[in-house]
Amino acid sequence: MNEGLSILGVGCVTALGRGWDVVSAALQAAPSLPSPEKSVPPGGLPGVPIRPVPLPEVPASISARLRRSSPISHFSCAAAADAVAQCPPLPADRTAIVFAGSNGAVTYTRRFYEEVVTRGSGSPMLFPETVYNAAASHVAAMLAWDGIVLTVVNDATAGLDALA
Protein backbone atom coordinates (compact mmCIF):
# COMPACT_ATOMS: atom_id res chain seq x y z
CA MET A 1 0.00 0.00 0.00
CA ASN A 2 1.20 3.48 -0.80
CA GLU A 3 1.87 5.27 2.47
CA GLY A 4 1.33 8.60 0.73
CA LEU A 5 -2.30 7.79 -0.09
CA SER A 6 -4.88 9.73 1.90
CA ILE A 7 -8.63 10.14 1.81
CA LEU A 8 -9.16 13.84 2.42
CA GLY A 9 -12.87 14.24 1.97
CA VAL A 10 -15.94 12.04 1.76
CA GLY A 11 -19.40 13.18 0.78
CA CYS A 12 -22.53 11.09 0.54
CA VAL A 13 -26.21 11.47 -0.22
CA THR A 14 -28.38 8.44 0.39
CA ALA A 15 -31.99 7.65 1.14
CA LEU A 16 -30.95 7.83 4.79
CA GLY A 17 -29.89 11.46 4.44
CA ARG A 18 -27.01 13.70 3.43
CA GLY A 19 -23.58 13.71 5.04
CA TRP A 20 -21.55 10.96 6.63
CA ASP A 21 -22.57 11.85 10.20
CA VAL A 22 -26.29 11.61 9.35
CA VAL A 23 -25.93 8.40 7.32
CA SER A 24 -23.64 6.75 9.89
CA ALA A 25 -26.04 7.51 12.76
CA ALA A 26 -29.00 6.16 10.75
CA LEU A 27 -27.12 2.94 9.96
CA GLN A 28 -26.13 2.44 13.58
CA ALA A 29 -29.71 2.97 14.75
CA ALA A 30 -31.22 0.66 12.12
CA PRO A 31 -32.37 -2.84 13.04
CA SER A 32 -30.27 -5.69 11.72
CA LEU A 33 -30.81 -6.49 8.07
CA PRO A 34 -32.63 -9.65 7.00
CA SER A 35 -30.62 -12.64 5.86
CA PRO A 36 -30.13 -12.97 2.08
CA GLU A 37 -32.73 -15.74 1.98
CA LYS A 38 -35.46 -13.30 2.99
CA SER A 39 -36.75 -10.74 0.53
CA VAL A 40 -37.03 -7.09 1.41
CA PRO A 41 -40.68 -5.92 1.32
CA PRO A 42 -41.70 -3.24 -1.17
CA GLY A 43 -40.94 0.18 0.28
CA GLY A 44 -37.90 -1.00 2.24
CA LEU A 45 -37.31 -2.49 5.63
CA PRO A 46 -39.83 -1.94 8.42
CA GLY A 47 -38.42 0.32 11.11
CA VAL A 48 -35.71 1.81 8.87
CA PRO A 49 -36.69 5.43 8.26
CA ILE A 50 -36.19 6.89 4.81
CA ARG A 51 -35.43 10.57 4.92
CA PRO A 52 -36.26 12.47 1.72
CA VAL A 53 -33.31 14.50 0.55
CA PRO A 54 -34.36 17.69 -1.22
CA LEU A 55 -32.52 18.65 -4.38
CA PRO A 56 -29.63 20.83 -3.24
CA GLU A 57 -28.87 24.20 -4.73
CA VAL A 58 -26.00 24.10 -7.18
CA PRO A 59 -23.52 26.81 -8.13
CA ALA A 60 -24.66 29.11 -10.93
CA SER A 61 -21.69 27.96 -13.00
CA ILE A 62 -23.21 24.47 -13.32
CA SER A 63 -26.94 25.09 -12.93
CA ALA A 64 -27.54 25.25 -16.70
CA ARG A 65 -25.70 21.95 -17.14
CA LEU A 66 -27.88 20.25 -14.52
CA ARG A 67 -31.23 21.74 -15.54
CA ARG A 68 -32.38 18.53 -17.26
CA SER A 69 -30.29 16.02 -15.35
CA SER A 70 -31.64 13.51 -12.89
CA PRO A 71 -31.71 13.93 -9.12
CA ILE A 72 -28.74 11.53 -9.01
CA SER A 73 -26.53 14.17 -10.63
CA HIS A 74 -27.76 16.88 -8.24
CA PHE A 75 -27.12 14.63 -5.24
CA SER A 76 -23.69 13.72 -6.63
CA CYS A 77 -22.71 17.36 -6.94
CA ALA A 78 -23.90 17.99 -3.37
CA ALA A 79 -21.85 15.05 -2.07
CA ALA A 80 -18.81 16.27 -3.98
CA ALA A 81 -19.23 19.79 -2.61
CA ASP A 82 -19.38 18.33 0.91
CA ALA A 83 -16.23 16.26 0.29
CA VAL A 84 -14.28 19.15 -1.24
CA ALA A 85 -15.23 21.42 1.66
CA GLN A 86 -13.20 19.06 3.89
CA CYS A 87 -10.07 19.21 1.69
CA PRO A 88 -7.14 21.58 1.52
CA PRO A 89 -6.21 22.74 -1.99
CA LEU A 90 -4.13 20.05 -3.66
CA PRO A 91 -2.15 19.86 -6.88
CA ALA A 92 -4.12 18.15 -9.66
CA ASP A 93 -1.21 15.88 -10.54
CA ARG A 94 -1.40 14.29 -7.07
CA THR A 95 -5.16 14.22 -6.60
CA ALA A 96 -8.03 12.14 -8.00
CA ILE A 97 -11.78 12.10 -7.60
CA VAL A 98 -13.20 8.67 -6.84
CA PHE A 99 -16.92 8.71 -7.56
CA ALA A 100 -19.20 5.92 -6.34
CA GLY A 101 -22.73 5.42 -7.59
CA SER A 102 -25.15 2.61 -7.04
CA ASN A 103 -28.02 1.47 -9.20
CA GLY A 104 -29.02 4.86 -10.65
CA ALA A 105 -27.57 4.58 -14.15
CA VAL A 106 -28.77 0.98 -14.32
CA THR A 107 -32.33 2.16 -13.68
CA TYR A 108 -32.09 4.80 -16.42
CA THR A 109 -30.58 2.28 -18.84
CA ARG A 110 -33.42 -0.17 -18.18
CA ARG A 111 -36.04 2.56 -18.68
CA PHE A 112 -34.36 3.77 -21.88
CA TYR A 113 -34.23 0.30 -23.44
CA GLU A 114 -37.78 -0.46 -22.30
CA GLU A 115 -38.92 2.58 -24.30
CA VAL A 116 -36.87 1.45 -27.30
CA VAL A 117 -38.51 -1.98 -27.21
CA THR A 118 -42.09 -0.78 -26.61
CA ARG A 119 -42.11 2.43 -28.70
CA GLY A 120 -39.27 1.99 -31.13
CA SER A 121 -37.26 4.90 -29.71
CA GLY A 122 -35.95 6.03 -26.34
CA SER A 123 -36.35 9.39 -24.69
CA PRO A 124 -33.36 11.70 -25.16
CA MET A 125 -34.13 12.92 -21.62
CA LEU A 126 -33.18 9.49 -20.28
CA PHE A 127 -30.25 8.77 -22.58
CA PRO A 128 -27.52 10.93 -20.97
CA GLU A 129 -28.26 9.38 -17.58
CA THR A 130 -27.70 5.86 -18.95
CA VAL A 131 -23.96 6.50 -19.04
CA TYR A 132 -22.58 5.19 -15.76
CA ASN A 133 -20.20 8.10 -15.28
CA ALA A 134 -22.68 10.87 -16.21
CA ALA A 135 -22.98 12.08 -12.62
CA ALA A 136 -19.18 12.00 -12.21
CA SER A 137 -18.93 14.16 -15.34
CA HIS A 138 -21.22 16.75 -13.73
CA VAL A 139 -19.08 16.67 -10.57
CA ALA A 140 -15.89 17.24 -12.58
CA ALA A 141 -17.53 20.13 -14.44
CA MET A 142 -18.75 21.68 -11.19
CA LEU A 143 -15.23 21.54 -9.75
CA ALA A 144 -13.62 22.64 -13.05
CA TRP A 145 -11.62 19.43 -12.70
CA ASP A 146 -9.46 18.10 -15.50
CA GLY A 147 -7.56 15.53 -13.47
CA ILE A 148 -8.25 11.86 -12.83
CA VAL A 149 -11.85 10.80 -12.14
CA LEU A 150 -12.51 7.16 -11.30
CA THR A 151 -16.12 5.99 -11.40
CA VAL A 152 -17.15 2.96 -9.35
CA VAL A 153 -20.66 1.63 -10.07
CA ASN A 154 -21.97 -1.27 -8.07
CA ASP A 155 -24.84 -2.29 -5.84
CA ALA A 156 -25.23 -0.76 -2.38
CA THR A 157 -21.56 -1.56 -1.66
CA ALA A 158 -20.26 1.01 -4.17
CA GLY A 159 -19.27 3.50 -1.48
CA LEU A 160 -17.21 0.91 0.36
CA ASP A 161 -15.66 -0.22 -2.93
CA ALA A 162 -14.66 3.38 -3.71
CA LEU A 163 -13.05 3.79 -0.30
CA ALA A 164 -11.14 0.53 -0.79
Secondary structure, 3 states (H helix, E strand, C coil): CCCCCCCCCCCCEECCEECHHHHHHHHHHCCCCCCCCCCCCCCCCCCCCCCCCCCCCCCHHHHHHHCCCCHHHHHHHHHHHHHHHCCCCCCHHHCEEEEEEECHHHHHHHHHHHHHHHHCCCCCCCHHHHCCCHHHHHHHHHCCCCCEEEEEEECCCHHHHHHC
